[in-house]
């Protein structure tokens, strides 16, 4: 379903530089199911939504000290809350 709007994609190198994170950490987040980058010619690209999600993940892990399993639970709960809010509208 193409809406005609192009989505910004960011290469892994741009994300690593912006967030001061290692590529290995990004892959660890991907393996934990927290991020789902697009693979184009075997290169990972991240959307603006992925960048926002990564920002949330880093806040939870760095500032709040939540482990990746806890981050997964919190993100799932936040998604459930958004779904319920949309249903109420």
N, CA, C and O atoms as a Tinker XYZ file with bonds, in Angstrom:
   356  protein
     1  N      0.849000   -1.171000    0.000000    73     2
     2  CA     0.000000    0.000000    0.000000    64     1     3
     3  C      0.895000    1.235000    0.000000    63     2     4     5
     4  O      1.450000    1.582000    1.042000    81     3
     5  N      1.047000    1.893000   -1.114000    73     3     6
     6  CA     1.920000    3.052000   -1.264000    64     5     7
     7  C      1.080000    4.313000   -1.201000    63     6     8     9
     8  O      0.211000    4.535000   -2.044000    81     7
     9  N      1.345000    5.143000   -0.190000    73     7    10
    10  CA     0.568000    6.369000   -0.021000    64     9    11
    11  C      1.176000    7.531000   -0.789000    63    10    12    13
    12  O      0.636000    8.638000   -0.770000    81    11
    13  N      2.318000    7.285000   -1.481000    73    11    14
    14  CA     2.942000    8.352000   -2.225000    64    13    15
    15  C      3.873000    9.192000   -1.385000    63    14    16    17
    16  O      4.516000   10.106000   -1.903000    81    15
    17  N      3.960000    8.905000   -0.102000    73    15    18
    18  CA     4.826000    9.656000    0.796000    64    17    19
    19  C      6.070000    8.826000    1.052000    63    18    20    21
    20  O      5.987000    7.687000    1.512000    81    19
    21  N      7.237000    9.412000    0.749000    73    19    22
    22  CA     8.465000    8.665000    0.997000    64    21    23
    23  C      8.838000    8.801000    2.471000    63    22    24    25
    24  O      8.660000    9.848000    3.094000    81    23
    25  N      9.352000    7.719000    2.988000    73    23    26
    26  CA     9.718000    7.674000    4.402000    64    25    27
    27  C     11.225000    7.866000    4.522000    63    26    28    29
    28  O     11.994000    7.286000    3.756000    81    27
    29  N     11.642000    8.682000    5.483000    73    27    30
    30  CA    13.063000    8.873000    5.705000    64    29    31
    31  C     13.666000    7.598000    6.260000    63    30    32    33
    32  O     13.122000    6.984000    7.178000    81    31
    33  N     14.797000    7.208000    5.693000    73    31    34
    34  CA    15.524000    6.048000    6.169000    64    33    35
    35  C     16.932000    6.481000    6.549000    63    34    36    37
    36  O     17.554000    7.291000    5.862000    81    35
    37  N     17.420000    5.933000    7.644000    73    35    38
    38  CA    18.733000    6.286000    8.147000    64    37    39
    39  C     19.605000    5.040000    8.202000    63    38    40    41
    40  O     19.198000    4.006000    8.733000    81    39
    41  N     20.803000    5.150000    7.650000    73    39    42
    42  CA    21.739000    4.025000    7.670000    64    41    43
    43  C     22.223000    3.804000    9.101000    63    42    44    45
    44  O     22.184000    4.705000    9.939000    81    43
    45  N     22.671000    2.599000    9.349000    73    43    46
    46  CA    23.148000    2.241000   10.683000    64    45    47
    47  C     24.278000    3.171000   11.130000    63    46    48    49
    48  O     24.389000    3.485000   12.315000    81    47
    49  N     25.113000    3.611000   10.189000    73    47    50
    50  CA    26.226000    4.508000   10.552000    64    49    51
    51  C     25.710000    5.846000   11.083000    63    50    52    53
    52  O     26.306000    6.422000   11.994000    81    51
    53  N     24.614000    6.340000   10.523000    73    51    54
    54  CA    24.033000    7.601000   10.998000    64    53    55
    55  C     23.455000    7.432000   12.400000    63    54    56    57
    56  O     23.580000    8.323000   13.240000    81    55
    57  N     22.832000    6.303000   12.645000    73    55    58
    58  CA    22.241000    6.036000   13.960000    64    57    59
    59  C     23.338000    5.889000   15.006000    63    58    60    61
    60  O     23.227000    6.417000   16.113000    81    59
    61  N     24.394000    5.171000   14.650000    73    59    62
    62  CA    25.531000    4.973000   15.569000    64    61    63
    63  C     26.110000    6.324000   15.962000    63    62    64    65
    64  O     26.402000    6.552000   17.136000    81    63
    65  N     26.280000    7.221000   14.998000    73    63    66
    66  CA    26.852000    8.539000   15.278000    64    65    67
    67  C     25.906000    9.408000   16.107000    63    66    68    69
    68  O     26.337000   10.082000   17.043000    81    67
    69  N     24.625000    9.393000   15.763000    73    67    70
    70  CA    23.656000   10.241000   16.448000    64    69    71
    71  C     23.462000    9.831000   17.900000    63    70    72    73
    72  O     23.356000   10.688000   18.777000    81    71
    73  N     23.415000    8.535000   18.162000    73    71    74
    74  CA    23.099000    8.057000   19.497000    64    73    75
    75  C     24.326000    7.612000   20.295000    63    74    76    77
    76  O     24.206000    7.191000   21.446000    81    75
    77  N     25.501000    7.708000   19.680000    73    75    78
    78  CA    26.718000    7.245000   20.348000    64    77    79
    79  C     26.515000    5.831000   20.886000    63    78    80    81
    80  O     26.743000    5.559000   22.065000    81    79
    81  N     26.087000    4.951000   20.011000    73    79    82
    82  CA    25.792000    3.568000   20.333000    64    81    83
    83  C     26.593000    2.691000   19.381000    63    82    84    85
    84  O     26.932000    3.124000   18.279000    81    83
    85  N     26.892000    1.498000   19.780000    73    83    86
    86  CA    27.641000    0.601000   18.903000    64    85    87
    87  C     26.692000   -0.133000   17.965000    63    86    88    89
    88  O     25.526000   -0.344000   18.300000    81    87
    89  N     27.181000   -0.522000   16.802000    73    87    90
    90  CA    26.351000   -1.344000   15.916000    64    89    91
    91  C     25.929000   -2.648000   16.598000    63    90    92    93
    92  O     24.836000   -3.158000   16.352000    81    91
    93  N     26.794000   -3.179000   17.448000    73    91    94
    94  CA    26.467000   -4.409000   18.163000    64    93    95
    95  C     25.258000   -4.223000   19.080000    63    94    96    97
    96  O     24.425000   -5.121000   19.205000    81    95
    97  N     25.166000   -3.065000   19.713000    73    95    98
    98  CA    24.016000   -2.781000   20.584000    64    97    99
    99  C     22.737000   -2.723000   19.755000    63    98   100   101
   100  O     21.696000   -3.224000   20.181000    81    99
   101  N     22.811000   -2.116000   18.580000    73    99   102
   102  CA    21.634000   -2.058000   17.715000    64   101   103
   103  C     21.192000   -3.457000   17.300000    63   102   104   105
   104  O     20.000000   -3.763000   17.281000    81   103
   105  N     22.163000   -4.300000   16.971000    73   103   106
   106  CA    21.835000   -5.678000   16.599000    64   105   107
   107  C     21.260000   -6.426000   17.800000    63   106   108   109
   108  O     20.352000   -7.244000   17.648000    81   107
   109  N     21.786000   -6.146000   18.994000    73   107   110
   110  CA    21.247000   -6.782000   20.214000    64   109   111
   111  C     19.789000   -6.365000   20.415000    63   110   112   113
   112  O     18.953000   -7.199000   20.764000    81   111
   113  N     19.476000   -5.090000   20.201000    73   111   114
   114  CA    18.096000   -4.627000   20.312000    64   113   115
   115  C     17.215000   -5.306000   19.265000    63   114   116   117
   116  O     16.066000   -5.655000   19.534000    81   115
   117  N     17.771000   -5.487000   18.070000    73   115   118
   118  CA    17.024000   -6.159000   17.003000    64   117   119
   119  C     16.748000   -7.617000   17.382000    63   118   120   121
   120  O     15.631000   -8.103000   17.206000    81   119
   121  N     17.755000   -8.307000   17.897000    73   119   122
   122  CA    17.573000   -9.708000   18.294000    64   121   123
   123  C     16.575000   -9.849000   19.435000    63   122   124   125
   124  O     15.878000  -10.859000   19.536000    81   123
   125  N     16.507000   -8.833000   20.293000    73   123   126
   126  CA    15.554000   -8.847000   21.400000    64   125   127
   127  C     14.149000   -8.489000   20.921000    63   126   128   129
   128  O     13.197000   -8.537000   21.699000    81   127
   129  N     14.016000   -8.129000   19.637000    73   127   130
   130  CA    12.707000   -7.789000   19.081000    64   129   131
   131  C     12.278000   -6.361000   19.355000    63   130   132   133
   132  O     11.115000   -6.012000   19.152000    81   131
   133  N     13.208000   -5.530000   19.816000    73   131   134
   134  CA    12.866000   -4.156000   20.165000    64   133   135
   135  C     12.919000   -3.223000   18.963000    63   134   136   137
   136  O     12.202000   -2.223000   18.924000    81   135
   137  N     13.756000   -3.536000   17.990000    73   135   138
   138  CA    13.866000   -2.752000   16.757000    64   137   139
   139  C     13.719000   -3.687000   15.572000    63   138   140   141
   140  O     14.128000   -4.847000   15.623000    81   139
   141  N     13.130000   -3.169000   14.508000    73   139   142
   142  CA    12.958000   -3.955000   13.290000    64   141   143
   143  C     13.386000   -3.116000   12.087000    63   142   144   145
   144  O     12.542000   -2.599000   11.355000    81   143
   145  N     14.695000   -2.983000   11.884000    73   143   146
   146  CA    15.149000   -2.170000   10.750000    64   145   147
   147  C     14.820000   -2.845000    9.424000    63   146   148   149
   148  O     14.605000   -4.055000    9.355000    81   147
   149  N     14.788000   -2.044000    8.394000    73   147   150
   150  CA    14.586000   -2.582000    7.047000    64   149   151
   151  C     15.948000   -3.015000    6.509000    63   150   152   153
   152  O     16.952000   -2.336000    6.723000    81   151
   153  N     15.975000   -4.120000    5.829000    73   151   154
   154  CA    17.198000   -4.581000    5.184000    64   153   155
   155  C     17.089000   -4.294000    3.691000    63   154   156   157
   156  O     16.198000   -4.803000    3.012000    81   155
   157  N     18.000000   -3.479000    3.196000    73   155   158
   158  CA    18.053000   -3.166000    1.777000    64   157   159
   159  C     19.465000   -3.504000    1.315000    63   158   160   161
   160  O     20.435000   -2.887000    1.754000    81   159
   161  N     19.571000   -4.479000    0.434000    73   159   162
   162  CA    20.880000   -4.973000   -0.014000    64   161   163
   163  C     21.768000   -5.334000    1.169000    63   162   164   165
   164  O     22.960000   -5.026000    1.193000    81   163
   165  N     21.161000   -5.992000    2.146000    73   163   166
   166  CA    21.835000   -6.485000    3.352000    64   165   167
   167  C     22.405000   -5.367000    4.236000    63   166   168   169
   168  O     23.294000   -5.609000    5.053000    81   167
   169  N     21.886000   -4.145000    4.067000    73   167   170
   170  CA    22.265000   -3.013000    4.914000    64   169   171
   171  C     21.043000   -2.623000    5.729000    63   170   172   173
   172  O     19.938000   -2.519000    5.196000    81   171
   173  N     21.249000   -2.407000    7.033000    73   171   174
   174  CA    20.152000   -2.025000    7.915000    64   173   175
   175  C     19.843000   -0.535000    7.767000    63   174   176   177
   176  O     20.741000    0.307000    7.798000    81   175
   177  N     18.563000   -0.233000    7.607000    73   175   178
   178  CA    18.101000    1.141000    7.567000    64   177   179
   179  C     16.988000    1.308000    8.588000    63   178   180   181
   180  O     16.151000    0.422000    8.765000    81   179
   181  N     16.989000    2.445000    9.250000    73   179   182
   182  CA    16.040000    2.726000   10.320000    64   181   183
   183  C     15.128000    3.872000    9.912000    63   182   184   185
   184  O     15.569000    4.846000    9.302000    81   183
   185  N     13.852000    3.744000   10.255000    73   183   186
   186  CA    12.864000    4.782000    9.968000    64   185   187
   187  C     12.863000    5.807000   11.113000    63   186   188   189
   188  O     13.510000    5.616000   12.142000    81   187
   189  N     12.132000    6.875000   10.903000    73   187   190
   190  CA    11.973000    7.874000   11.960000    64   189   191
   191  C     11.317000    7.248000   13.188000    63   190   192   193
   192  O     11.672000    7.580000   14.319000    81   191
   193  N     10.365000    6.349000   12.971000    73   191   194
   194  CA     9.729000    5.647000   14.096000    64   193   195
   195  C     10.743000    4.790000   14.843000    63   194   196   197
   196  O     10.697000    4.703000   16.070000    81   195
   197  N     11.660000    4.155000   14.109000    73   195   198
   198  CA    12.719000    3.371000   14.754000    64   197   199
   199  C     13.616000    4.268000   15.608000    63   198   200   201
   200  O     14.017000    3.892000   16.709000    81   199
   201  N     13.922000    5.454000   15.087000    73   199   202
   202  CA    14.771000    6.400000   15.823000    64   201   203
   203  C     14.070000    6.829000   17.111000    63   202   204   205
   204  O     14.697000    6.894000   18.168000    81   203
   205  N     12.779000    7.121000   17.026000    73   203   206
   206  CA    12.012000    7.489000   18.217000    64   205   207
   207  C     12.000000    6.340000   19.227000    63   206   208   209
   208  O     12.156000    6.550000   20.430000    81   207
   209  N     11.813000    5.134000   18.718000    73   207   210
   210  CA    11.785000    3.946000   19.579000    64   209   211
   211  C     13.151000    3.727000   20.233000    63   210   212   213
   212  O     13.228000    3.384000   21.412000    81   211
   213  N     14.223000    3.927000   19.470000    73   211   214
   214  CA    15.567000    3.784000   20.018000    64   213   215
   215  C     15.803000    4.801000   21.124000    63   214   216   217
   216  O     16.420000    4.483000   22.141000    81   215
   217  N     15.323000    6.006000   20.933000    73   215   218
   218  CA    15.436000    7.035000   21.966000    64   217   219
   219  C     14.739000    6.583000   23.242000    63   218   220   221
   220  O     15.268000    6.762000   24.338000    81   219
   221  N     13.563000    6.002000   23.102000    73   219   222
   222  CA    12.808000    5.478000   24.250000    64   221   223
   223  C     13.562000    4.327000   24.908000    63   222   224   225
   224  O     13.662000    4.265000   26.134000    81   223
   225  N     14.087000    3.424000   24.099000    73   223   226
   226  CA    14.850000    2.285000   24.626000    64   225   227
   227  C     16.046000    2.774000   25.425000    63   226   228   229
   228  O     16.308000    2.280000   26.521000    81   227
   229  N     16.765000    3.735000   24.885000    73   227   230
   230  CA    17.943000    4.245000   25.596000    64   229   231
   231  C     17.568000    4.938000   26.900000    63   230   232   233
   232  O     18.271000    4.795000   27.901000    81   231
   233  N     16.472000    5.685000   26.898000    73   231   234
   234  CA    16.038000    6.326000   28.146000    64   233   235
   235  C     15.717000    5.276000   29.198000    63   234   236   237
   236  O     16.088000    5.417000   30.363000    81   235
   237  N     15.026000    4.225000   28.781000    73   235   238
   238  CA    14.654000    3.185000   29.745000    64   237   239
   239  C     15.867000    2.412000   30.260000    63   238   240   241
   240  O     15.938000    2.087000   31.445000    81   239
   241  N     16.814000    2.119000   29.381000    73   239   242
   242  CA    17.967000    1.329000   29.821000    64   241   243
   243  C     18.991000    2.183000   30.554000    63   242   244   245
   244  O     19.497000    1.773000   31.598000    81   243
   245  N     19.305000    3.360000   30.028000    73   243   246
   246  CA    20.359000    4.192000   30.615000    64   245   247
   247  C     19.906000    4.967000   31.843000    63   246   248   249
   248  O     20.609000    5.000000   32.853000    81   247
   249  N     18.754000    5.580000   31.763000    73   247   250
   250  CA    18.299000    6.454000   32.849000    64   249   251
   251  C     17.533000    5.669000   33.917000    63   250   252   253
   252  O     17.730000    5.874000   35.115000    81   251
   253  N     16.662000    4.772000   33.467000    73   251   254
   254  CA    15.820000    4.047000   34.415000    64   253   255
   255  C     16.410000    2.711000   34.841000    63   254   256   257
   256  O     15.947000    2.114000   35.813000    81   255
   257  N     17.419000    2.238000   34.134000    73   255   258
   258  CA    18.072000    0.985000   34.505000    64   257   259
   259  C     17.255000   -0.266000   34.215000    63   258   260   261
   260  O     17.446000   -1.297000   34.860000    81   259
   261  N     16.349000   -0.182000   33.253000    73   259   262
   262  CA    15.507000   -1.332000   32.908000    64   261   263
   263  C     16.268000   -2.236000   31.951000    63   262   264   265
   264  O     16.902000   -1.752000   31.013000    81   263
   265  N     16.212000   -3.542000   32.177000    73   263   266
   266  CA    16.875000   -4.467000   31.265000    64   265   267
   267  C     16.037000   -4.648000   29.999000    63   266   268   269
   268  O     14.903000   -4.176000   29.931000    81   267
   269  N     16.599000   -5.334000   28.994000    73   267   270
   270  CA    15.918000   -5.438000   27.703000    64   269   271
   271  C     14.593000   -6.180000   27.786000    63   270   272   273
   272  O     13.653000   -5.841000   27.068000    81   271
   273  N     14.504000   -7.180000   28.645000    73   271   274
   274  CA    13.224000   -7.883000   28.817000    64   273   275
   275  C     12.182000   -6.927000   29.390000    63   274   276   277
   276  O     11.022000   -6.957000   28.977000    81   275
   277  N     12.583000   -6.086000   30.331000    73   275   278
   278  CA    11.673000   -5.098000   30.902000    64   277   279
   279  C     11.268000   -4.051000   29.881000    63   278   280   281
   280  O     10.112000   -3.628000   29.837000    81   279
   281  N     12.221000   -3.634000   29.062000    73   279   282
   282  CA    11.935000   -2.670000   27.996000    64   281   283
   283  C     10.880000   -3.249000   27.051000    63   282   284   285
   284  O      9.952000   -2.554000   26.639000    81   283
   285  N     11.037000   -4.521000   26.719000    73   283   286
   286  CA    10.076000   -5.183000   25.838000    64   285   287
   287  C      8.670000   -5.137000   26.445000    63   286   288   289
   288  O      7.701000   -4.838000   25.748000    81   287
   289  N      8.566000   -5.430000   27.724000    73   287   290
   290  CA     7.261000   -5.406000   28.400000    64   289   291
   291  C      6.675000   -4.000000   28.377000    63   290   292   293
   292  O      5.499000   -3.824000   28.057000    81   291
   293  N      7.481000   -3.004000   28.714000    73   291   294
   294  CA     6.997000   -1.624000   28.751000    64   293   295
   295  C      6.547000   -1.178000   27.360000    63   294   296   297
   296  O      5.489000   -0.565000   27.223000    81   295
   297  N      7.340000   -1.479000   26.325000    73   295   298
   298  CA     6.969000   -1.075000   24.970000    64   297   299
   299  C      5.676000   -1.743000   24.518000    63   298   300   301
   300  O      4.846000   -1.118000   23.857000    81   299
   301  N      5.506000   -3.011000   24.873000    73   299   302
   302  CA     4.257000   -3.710000   24.523000    64   301   303
   303  C      3.063000   -3.074000   25.236000    63   302   304   305
   304  O      1.998000   -2.910000   24.640000    81   303
   305  N      3.239000   -2.721000   26.499000    73   303   306
   306  CA     2.157000   -2.065000   27.246000    64   305   307
   307  C      1.823000   -0.706000   26.644000    63   306   308   309
   308  O      0.650000   -0.347000   26.541000    81   307
   309  N      2.842000    0.053000   26.246000    73   307   310
   310  CA     2.604000    1.354000   25.621000    64   309   311
   311  C      1.847000    1.194000   24.301000    63   310   312   313
   312  O      0.958000    1.989000   23.995000    81   311
   313  N      2.194000    0.178000   23.525000    73   311   314
   314  CA     1.474000   -0.081000   22.277000    64   313   315
   315  C      0.020000   -0.461000   22.548000    63   314   316   317
   316  O     -0.881000   -0.041000   21.822000    81   315
   317  N     -0.205000   -1.251000   23.587000    73   315   318
   318  CA    -1.562000   -1.646000   23.966000    64   317   319
   319  C     -2.379000   -0.422000   24.398000    63   318   320   321
   320  O     -3.552000   -0.301000   24.046000    81   319
   321  N     -1.765000    0.467000   25.148000    73   319   322
   322  CA    -2.449000    1.692000   25.581000    64   321   323
   323  C     -2.832000    2.535000   24.371000    63   322   324   325
   324  O     -3.948000    3.053000   24.314000    81   323
   325  N     -1.923000    2.684000   23.398000    73   323   326
   326  CA    -2.231000    3.456000   22.196000    64   325   327
   327  C     -3.375000    2.833000   21.426000    63   326   328   329
   328  O     -4.247000    3.543000   20.924000    81   327
   329  N     -3.382000    1.514000   21.326000    73   327   330
   330  CA    -4.464000    0.813000   20.633000    64   329   331
   331  C     -5.791000    1.058000   21.332000    63   330   332   333
   332  O     -6.792000    1.340000   20.673000    81   331
   333  N     -5.816000    0.957000   22.641000    73   331   334
   334  CA    -7.042000    1.196000   23.401000    64   333   335
   335  C     -7.512000    2.637000   23.254000    63   334   336   337
   336  O     -8.712000    2.890000   23.147000    81   335
   337  N     -6.582000    3.575000   23.249000    73   335   338
   338  CA    -6.946000    4.984000   23.078000    64   337   339
   339  C     -7.595000    5.213000   21.718000    63   338   340   341
   340  O     -8.588000    5.931000   21.607000    81   339
   341  N     -7.016000    4.586000   20.669000    73   339   342
   342  CA    -7.602000    4.728000   19.329000    64   341   343
   343  C     -9.003000    4.137000   19.276000    63   342   344   345
   344  O     -9.880000    4.678000   18.603000    81   343
   345  N     -9.219000    3.038000   19.977000    73   343   346
   346  CA   -10.538000    2.402000   19.998000    64   345   347
   347  C    -11.567000    3.280000   20.694000    63   346   348   349
   348  O    -12.749000    3.251000   20.349000    81   347
   349  N    -11.122000    4.056000   21.667000    73   347   350
   350  CA   -12.048000    4.924000   22.414000    64   349   351
   351  C    -12.405000    6.178000   21.628000    63   350   352   353
   352  O    -13.435000    6.797000   21.895000    81   351
   353  N    -11.588000    6.558000   20.680000    73   351   354
   354  CA   -11.841000    7.795000   19.909000    64   353   355
   355  C    -12.944000    7.633000   18.911000    63   354   356
   356  O    -13.270000    8.578000   18.193000    81   355
